[in-house]
Amino acid sequence: MTGTVPTPVAELRTALEILDALLTVRIEERRGGPSGRPLSLDDDDGEGLPSVDRFTGSGPLATLIHSTGLTPAEALTVLAALAPAIDERFAVRYGELTDRPGAVGLTGEIARTLVARSFRGRLDATLMLAPSGRLRSSGLVDLDPPDDLSGTLRTPAALTAWLLGLPPEPPVATAAFPAHPLATVHSLDDVILPAAARRRVDALAGRIAHRSTVVADWGFAAHHDNASGLIALFHGPPGTGKTMTAAALAAHAGLPAYIVDLSALVSKYIGETEKALARVFDRAAREGSILVFDEADAVFGARTEIADAHDRYANQEVSYLLGRIEAHPGIAILTTNLLANIDTAFQRRIHVMIEFPEPGAGERERLWTAVAPPELPVDPAIDHAELARRYRLTGAQIRDATLDAAYLAAADGRVVTTGHLVAGIHRQYEKSARTVPQ
């Protein structure tokens, strides 16, 4: 232990000692033993739970408990669900708190008995463990099967890894967690934009790098609401590098990034969108990850006029999402092809807005040379400046045209020539239903 602040290991050890002591008391109460305090359906004068102030330190567990404002019952439930991953002895001891034969491990019923000894407390614990309760709706615990308190209660694998200091498991995008890791082979040096946009990207990189200094060390978080969060919006035509730049910014900052699958997020079930998004935001806040919302207008778009109950619920979900992202203490980057599609009320809450325009001739020439790998055999007679002047393509189209040209060249065993590139360019114009310039 260093000074008066426990290390994460010592913090977990102390937490498990607190849980062990509570288990001993509850088992004695259940047996009517030395504690002299049997479980009662009439006693409403307190549950005898340790205060959350007992969980101190700067490690993941204390951070989770205090940053999310967990109650003593919620904190003990999360700890109890985590404990068997550290010491299997807890799974056996939990069986002493139930009359179900052969029970091993934590169930919803056992968790209720652990945190409550009164009738009022058991009712509150039942609500706490409901699907709409904070623990399950925020993804802090899972119940399997989900509709039966006799089912197994555990912390999700990703949260367990984070609480134990293990490398996080890459999430798989599902309706319950509609996000997946965003990675790139590119660096910020590969981002080619007009000078004004490039300066704004560099300024955003600096803002991300110095957030801790300004927000924490210089006191903005302590003196202003929502000062910790950073919302950036990238807007411009498709293929101009918005998502690539977001990934490069995360790599530059050394932060993990998740791209949110909006098609999975917008659920047909009322209220499911909010729950799924809450899980994404809660995990990102715990891990310090950057969230990237591609085609953000699908969720953060302008609210519609109310014509029926579906419109009313849809607008309620949009309002919830606007408030949730504004209150997020981390970094969120949104991309859209059309700025006008983003809700105007939300635009006022965005800290950084960067336009990604179609590249000019100068940027296109740089892109033609940048997208070709050094190993690619290229005819030195190719005039990239002429290609850039003649064909108005985005960065993504230039990359795809070069890839098409490489396959054409490989098929005839030759180096990439101007003819191969022009053939690739023609394919890009065909895909976008545009006429090739003569």
Secondary structure, DSSP 8 states (H G I E B T S, - for coil): -BTTB--HHHHHHHHHHHHHHHHHHHHHHHHT-TT-----SS--S------GGGS-SSSHHHHHHHHTT--HHHHHHHHHHHGGGT-THHHHHHGGG--STT--S-BHHHHHHHH--SHHHHHHHHHHTSTTSHHHHTTS-EEESTT-TTSEEE--HHHHHHHTT---------SSS-EEE---S--GGG----HHHHHHHHHHHHHHHTHIIIIIIT-HHHHSTT-S-EEEEEE-STTSSHHHHHHHHHHHHT--EEEE-HHHHS-SSTTHHHHHHHHHHHHHHHHT-EEEETTTHHHHB------SHHHHHHHHHHHHHHHHHHH-SSEEEEEES-GGGB-HHHHTT-SEEEE-----HHHHHHHHHHSS-TTS-B-TT--HHHHHHH----HHHHHHHHHHHHHHHHHTT--B-HHHHHHHHHHHHHHTT-----
